[in-house]
Amino acid sequence: MTLEEVRQFYAEEIRIAAPLRSHAVGEAFARVPRENFLGPGPWQFGNASFTSGPGYFPADDTDPRHVYHNVTVALDMSRTLCNGQPSAIGYLIDNLDIQPGERVFHLGCATGYFTAIMAEVTGPSGQVVACEVDADLAARAQKNLAGYPNVTVHTVSGTEFDPGPCDAMLINAGVTVPLTGWLDRLAEGGRMAVALTIPMGPPTVGKGMVAKVTRRAGAFAANILTYVAIYSCEGGRNPELEPELGKAMGTGALMKLASIRREPHAADETCIVHGTGICLSSAAIPEAAAEQAGR
């Protein structure tokens, strides 16, 4: 098979495995050359087998066709940094419902592969604003994405960066609760995928669930998309609320997430994680807001 044929087969594999609803996202996976974002081969692939244990296994050679599988690929083995599993990240991108011409924020872009996928989806009339706190990864992303005039990459912590008003946000790092600054910058009708996690093992890694947040007439509807294990967002941990989040995960209460409440209110039975100025809630957003959003 030619490299182009392999990319098409790979995109179809991702479409089924994710699964993807958007043809535009699937087409982006077929177009973006993944090998350009991974560094020189032979590449090391993540081992997801429970029987043979953790670690990596190497490609036989530098043929780029090896990287077109639904597997993680090591970016820095010394830090266990990898290019994520395409179907998992593809599923999140698909749920952002990105449209041509929209402005997208990508926090934790690493070397830029999934940033490029979103840049393809939003197209030349759109814009992707990316940030990466690791200077080496950010420099690689800037180089890798130089051919995308609709992408800018910033070397900065996502908790300190103002992306401007955005139609979609992929927060590719774990936080305790969504930051209010991100919610403020979510445009009307905007969508955010954000990992809500608690620390596990190494303090830089967390486990939890990815939530989708949608702004509707000033209110924030939310629902759980999937489970996740991911690096924590620098400055994104809230030690006061982490015990509540951990309890909500353990009891299954987080699965009932329906909204992010920001107005002052006393804690009640709908509060899953209750904090000052932000609350993960099982209460649906006001019906009037939902109706206005649907017009």
C-alpha positions as CSV (number, residue, x, y, z in Angstrom):
1,M,0.0,0.0,0.0
2,T,1.2,3.5,-0.7
3,L,1.5,6.0,2.2
4,E,-1.6,7.8,1.0
5,E,-3.6,4.6,1.0
6,V,-2.3,3.7,4.5
7,R,-3.4,7.2,5.8
8,Q,-6.9,6.6,4.4
9,F,-7.1,3.2,6.0
10,Y,-5.8,4.7,9.3
11,A,-8.5,7.4,9.2
12,E,-11.1,4.8,8.7
13,E,-9.8,2.8,11.6
14,I,-10.0,6.0,13.8
15,R,-13.5,6.7,12.5
16,I,-14.7,3.3,13.7
17,A,-12.7,3.1,16.9
18,A,-13.5,6.5,18.3
19,P,-16.2,6.6,16.9
20,L,-16.3,9.8,14.8
21,R,-19.5,11.4,13.6
22,S,-17.8,14.2,11.7
23,H,-16.5,13.5,8.2
24,A,-14.3,16.6,8.5
25,V,-12.5,15.1,11.5
26,G,-11.9,11.8,9.7
27,E,-10.6,13.5,6.6
28,A,-8.2,15.5,8.7
29,F,-6.7,12.3,10.1
30,A,-6.2,11.1,6.5
31,R,-4.5,14.4,5.5
32,V,-2.2,15.3,8.4
33,P,1.2,13.5,8.2
34,R,1.6,12.1,11.7
35,E,5.2,11.2,11.2
36,N,6.1,14.9,10.9
37,F,5.0,15.5,14.5
38,L,6.8,12.5,16.2
39,G,10.5,13.1,15.6
40,P,12.8,10.8,13.7
41,G,12.2,7.0,13.6
42,P,12.4,4.2,14.4
43,W,9.5,5.1,16.7
44,Q,8.5,3.6,20.0
45,F,4.9,2.5,20.4
46,G,3.0,2.4,23.7
47,N,2.2,-1.0,25.0
48,A,-1.5,-1.2,26.0
49,S,-1.4,-5.0,26.7
50,F,-2.4,-6.0,30.3
51,T,-0.6,-9.4,29.8
52,S,2.8,-8.2,28.7
53,G,3.0,-5.2,31.1
54,P,3.7,-1.5,30.5
55,G,6.5,0.0,28.4
56,Y,7.2,0.6,24.7
57,F,8.0,-1.6,21.7
58,P,10.0,-0.3,18.7
59,A,9.1,-0.1,15.1
60,D,11.3,-2.2,12.8
61,D,12.6,0.7,10.8
62,T,11.8,4.3,9.8
63,D,9.0,3.6,7.3
64,P,6.4,6.2,8.2
65,R,3.6,3.7,7.5
66,H,4.3,2.2,10.9
67,V,2.8,5.2,12.8
68,Y,-0.6,4.9,11.1
69,H,-2.2,2.8,13.7
70,N,-4.4,3.6,16.7
71,V,-1.6,3.6,19.2
72,T,0.4,6.1,21.2
73,V,3.9,7.0,20.1
74,A,6.7,8.1,22.4
75,L,7.8,11.7,22.2
76,D,10.2,11.5,25.2
77,M,10.6,8.1,26.8
78,S,12.5,9.5,29.7
79,R,9.4,11.4,30.8
80,T,6.8,8.9,29.5
81,L,5.5,11.6,27.2
82,C,3.7,10.4,24.1
83,N,1.6,11.4,21.2
84,G,-1.9,10.4,22.4
85,Q,-4.1,7.6,21.2
86,P,-5.7,8.9,18.0
87,S,-9.1,7.5,18.6
88,A,-9.3,8.9,22.2
89,I,-8.3,12.4,21.2
90,G,-10.2,12.2,18.0
91,Y,-13.3,11.4,20.0
92,L,-12.9,14.5,22.0
93,I,-12.3,16.7,18.9
94,D,-15.3,15.2,17.3
95,N,-17.5,16.1,20.3
96,L,-16.3,19.7,20.1
97,D,-18.4,20.0,16.9
98,I,-15.8,22.4,15.3
99,Q,-17.1,24.2,12.3
100,P,-15.2,26.0,9.5
101,G,-14.2,29.5,10.5
102,E,-14.4,28.9,14.2
103,R,-11.7,29.9,16.8
104,V,-10.3,27.0,18.8
105,F,-8.1,27.0,21.9
106,H,-5.8,23.9,22.4
107,L,-4.2,23.8,25.9
108,G,-1.4,21.2,26.1
109,C,-0.6,20.9,22.4
110,A,2.7,19.0,22.8
111,T,4.3,18.8,19.4
112,G,1.1,19.9,17.6
113,Y,-0.3,16.8,15.9
114,F,-3.9,17.1,17.2
115,T,-3.6,20.9,16.8
116,A,-3.1,20.3,13.1
117,I,-6.1,18.0,13.0
118,M,-8.3,20.8,14.5
119,A,-6.7,23.4,12.1
120,E,-7.7,21.2,9.2
121,V,-11.3,21.1,10.5
122,T,-11.7,24.8,11.2
123,G,-10.0,25.6,7.9
124,P,-8.2,28.6,6.6
125,S,-11.0,31.0,7.6
126,G,-10.7,29.7,11.2
127,Q,-8.0,29.9,13.8
128,V,-6.4,27.6,16.4
129,V,-4.6,29.2,19.4
130,A,-2.4,26.6,21.1
131,C,-0.3,26.7,24.2
132,E,2.3,24.4,25.7
133,V,4.1,24.9,29.0
134,D,7.1,22.7,28.1
135,A,9.5,24.9,26.1
136,D,11.0,22.1,24.1
137,L,7.6,20.7,23.1
138,A,6.3,24.2,22.3
139,A,9.4,24.8,20.0
140,R,8.8,21.6,18.2
141,A,5.1,22.4,17.8
142,Q,5.9,25.8,16.3
143,K,8.2,24.2,13.8
144,N,5.8,21.4,13.0
145,L,2.9,23.8,12.5
146,A,4.8,26.5,10.5
147,G,2.8,25.5,7.4
148,Y,-0.5,26.3,9.1
149,P,-1.1,30.1,8.9
150,N,-4.3,29.7,10.9
151,V,-2.3,28.4,14.0
152,T,-0.4,30.2,16.7
153,V,1.6,28.4,19.4
154,H,2.5,30.1,22.7
155,T,5.0,28.8,25.2
156,V,3.1,29.5,28.4
157,S,1.0,27.8,31.1
158,G,-2.6,27.5,30.0
159,T,-3.7,28.8,33.4
160,E,-1.9,32.1,32.8
161,F,-2.8,32.5,29.1
162,D,-5.8,34.4,27.7
163,P,-6.8,32.8,24.4
164,G,-9.5,35.4,23.6
165,P,-13.1,34.5,22.8
166,C,-13.3,30.9,21.5
167,D,-15.9,28.7,19.9
168,A,-14.2,25.5,21.1
169,M,-11.6,24.5,23.6
170,L,-9.6,21.3,24.1
171,I,-8.1,21.3,27.6
172,N,-5.6,18.5,27.1
173,A,-4.5,18.4,30.8
174,G,-6.1,17.5,34.1
175,V,-7.7,20.1,36.4
176,T,-9.9,19.8,39.5
177,V,-12.6,22.1,38.1
178,P,-12.8,24.2,34.9
179,L,-11.0,27.5,35.4
180,T,-13.4,30.5,35.4
181,G,-11.1,32.3,32.9
182,W,-11.8,29.6,30.4
183,L,-15.5,29.7,31.0
184,D,-15.4,33.5,30.6
185,R,-13.8,33.1,27.2
186,L,-16.2,30.5,25.9
187,A,-18.4,32.2,23.3
188,E,-22.1,31.8,23.2
189,G,-22.8,28.3,22.0
190,G,-19.1,27.4,22.6
191,R,-18.0,24.0,23.6
192,M,-15.1,22.8,25.9
193,A,-13.7,19.4,26.5
194,V,-11.9,19.4,29.9
195,A,-10.3,16.6,32.0
196,L,-11.5,16.6,35.6
197,T,-8.9,14.6,37.5
198,I,-7.4,13.7,40.9
199,P,-3.7,12.9,41.3
200,M,-2.6,9.3,40.9
201,G,0.9,7.8,41.4
202,P,3.3,10.4,40.2
203,P,2.0,13.9,41.3
204,T,2.1,15.1,37.7
205,V,-0.4,12.5,36.5
206,G,-4.1,12.3,37.3
207,K,-7.1,10.1,36.6
208,G,-10.7,11.0,36.1
209,M,-13.3,11.9,33.5
210,V,-13.5,14.3,30.6
211,A,-16.5,16.6,30.7
212,K,-18.0,18.5,27.8
213,V,-19.2,22.0,28.7
214,T,-21.5,24.1,26.5
215,R,-22.3,27.7,27.0
216,R,-26.0,28.4,26.5
217,A,-27.4,31.9,27.1
218,G,-24.8,32.5,29.8
219,A,-25.4,29.2,31.5
220,F,-23.1,26.2,31.2
221,A,-24.5,22.8,30.4
222,A,-22.2,19.8,31.0
223,N,-22.0,16.1,30.6
224,I,-19.4,13.4,31.0
225,L,-17.8,12.0,27.8
226,T,-15.2,9.4,28.9
227,Y,-12.6,8.3,31.4
228,V,-9.1,9.6,31.2
229,A,-5.6,9.3,32.6
230,I,-3.5,12.4,31.8
231,Y,-0.8,14.8,33.0
232,S,-2.1,17.5,35.3
233,C,-2.4,21.1,34.2
234,E,0.3,23.3,35.8
235,G,-1.6,25.6,38.2
236,G,-4.9,23.8,37.6
237,R,-5.2,21.8,40.8
238,N,-7.5,22.9,43.6
239,P,-6.4,21.1,46.8
240,E,-9.5,22.2,48.7
241,L,-11.9,20.7,46.1
242,E,-9.9,17.6,45.2
243,P,-11.3,15.5,48.1
244,E,-14.9,16.3,46.9
245,L,-14.0,15.4,43.3
246,G,-12.4,12.1,44.4
247,K,-15.5,11.2,46.4
248,A,-17.8,12.1,43.5
249,M,-15.8,9.8,41.3
250,G,-15.8,7.0,43.8
251,T,-19.6,7.2,44.3
252,G,-20.4,7.7,40.7
253,A,-22.0,11.1,41.4
254,L,-19.8,12.8,38.8
255,M,-21.6,10.8,36.1
256,K,-24.7,12.8,36.9
257,L,-22.9,16.1,35.9
258,A,-25.4,18.3,34.1
259,S,-24.1,21.9,34.6
260,I,-21.4,24.2,35.9
261,R,-23.0,26.7,38.2
262,R,-21.2,30.0,38.9
263,E,-23.9,32.1,40.7
264,P,-23.6,32.2,44.5
265,H,-25.8,29.5,46.1
266,A,-25.8,27.4,49.2
267,A,-24.7,23.8,48.8
268,D,-27.6,21.5,48.3
269,E,-28.3,17.9,47.1
270,T,-27.5,18.8,43.5
271,C,-24.0,20.0,44.2
272,I,-21.4,17.4,43.2
273,V,-18.3,19.5,43.9
274,H,-19.2,22.8,45.5
275,G,-16.7,25.7,45.5
276,T,-16.7,29.4,45.7
277,G,-17.8,30.8,42.4
278,I,-17.9,27.4,40.7
279,C,-19.9,24.2,41.3
280,L,-20.1,20.9,39.4
281,S,-23.9,20.3,39.6
282,S,-26.4,17.6,38.7
283,A,-29.0,20.4,38.2
284,A,-29.9,21.0,34.6
285,I,-29.4,24.6,33.2
286,P,-32.6,26.8,33.3
287,E,-35.1,25.8,30.7
288,A,-35.2,29.3,29.3
289,A,-31.4,29.2,28.6
290,A,-31.7,25.9,26.8
291,E,-34.6,27.2,24.7
292,Q,-32.8,30.4,23.8
293,A,-29.7,28.4,22.8
294,G,-31.8,26.2,20.5
295,R,-33.2,29.2,18.5
